[in-house]
């Protein structure tokens, strides 16, 4: 075995304000892309504290005892809890943990570097979260006037967004 760095799948970050439809869009894209045979992974950024493991259970006890990672494996699922002191950007996480994926759809991470697609709905009445300088590559919106220089997709154009992602992969 050599010292070659693990391959990192391409990462596309979906950004937007709360309630704009990011999760719904990512869910639809997952069905579309995985339905075409791709192995798609997701990374979700949460701004609030989330309990990742149940206190008192074995994997929790291992982490509390000092394990840097704890993995729970069942007959058909796997859960990994790992320290995340550094390397929290989507591309770094994909390289570290998601090497088996063909591509990664990340949600949130508006302040991180990477290729971003913003979901922006007129109904939400908020300005865009990101700019072209922030890595914005496309807009999913019902507002033609926002960033007219970027590719625009309708809120229901899942096939078009999937083609765009695959063309940039």
N, C-alpha and C positions, 0 to 999 in steps of 0.2 A: 504494500500500500504506500502511495506517495503522500506528499503534503499538499496536494491540490485542494484548493478551497471548494466547498460543496457548491454545486450549481444552484443558482437562485432563480426561481420562476419569475416572470414579469409580474409587476404589481400595479394595479390600477386602484386609485384611492377615490372613493365617492364621498364628496363633501356636500354640506348644505346645512341650513338651519333645522332645528328640531321640528318635526312634524311636516317636513317638506316631501317625504316619500322615499328617502334613501334606502331604508330597510326593505320596503316593498319592491323597489327597483332591483336591488341586489338579489333578492329572492327570485324574482322573475328571470334575471340574467343567469342565475345559477341553474335554473331549470333548462333554459335555452342552451347554455354552453355545455353543461354536463350531458344533456340530451344528444349532443353531437359527438359524444365520446371523450370529451376533455375531462381531466381530473382538476377540479377547481376547488381551491381552499379559500377560506375567508378569515379576515382578522377584523375584529370590532374594537373600537376604542370607547371606553366608558369613562365619563368624567366623575363618576361617583364610585365609592367603595362597593365592591361586589364580593360576596363570600364564594370563593372558588372551590373550597373543599369543606366537608362537614366536620366540625370539631369532634374529636373523639374517635373518628374512623382511622383505619390504618394509614392511608396515604397522608392524612393530616398529621398524624403522630410522627411519621417519618420526616415530614417537612419541619415540624416543631423540634425534632431531635437534631436537625442540621443538614438534611439532604438538600442539595442545590436543586434537584428535580425529583418529583415523585410522579410515577405513572401508575394509573389504574387501568388494567386491561380486563375486559370481559370477553365473552365469546364473539361479540360483534361490534364492540366499541372500545375506544381508548381515550383516556383523559390525562392530560399532562398539566401539572402545576409546577412552575419553575420560577426561580428568582428573576426579577426583571429590573435590576438596579440600573443597568446600562443596556444599550442596544434595543431601544424601544420603538424605533422607527419601522414602518411596515416592511421596507426592503431588507432591513437587518433581521427582523423577525422571520421573514420568509426564508432568508438564507439559513438561519439557524434551525428552524423547525419544520419547514414546509417544502423541502427539496423534492418530495415525490409528486408535488402538484405541477400541472402544466401552466397554470397561472393563478394569481391570487387577486381576489376582490377585497379591498379593505374599506371600512366605513369609519368616517371620522377623520382624525389625523390631519385636520385642516392646516395645522402649523408645521407639519413635517414636509420634508422634501419628497418629491415624486410626482408622477403623472396623475393629475387630478381631473375628475369629471364632476362638475357641480350640478346638483339637482336644485332648481330654483323655480318656485311656483308663484305666480302673481297673487294667488289667494293668501300666501304667507306674508305678503307685504313687507318684505325685508330685502335689503341690498345683497348682492353676492358676498359670500364669505371670502372668496379667493380672487386673485388676479392672474393674468397670464404670467407675470413675474414669479408667482407662487407655484407655477407648474401646471396651471389650468390648461387642459388640452381640448375640452369640449364642454358643452352645456346641455343639460336635459331640462327643457323649460317650455313654458307657454308664453314666453316673452321674447319676441324677435329682436327687440331693441338692445338687449344686453349682450355685450361682447360680440358684435356682428362679424368680427374677423374670425371667430372660432366656429367649428362645426356645431350646429344646433340639432337636437333630436327632440321629438315630441315625447311627452311623458309616457306614452304607451308604445313607442317605437323600440321595443325590446330587440327585435331582430336587427334593426339598423345599428343599435348601440353594440350589440354582440359582434356584428361584422366590423365595426370600427375598432373594437378592442382586438379582434383577431388580426386585422390588418396591421396593427401597431405592435403586436406581440413579439 
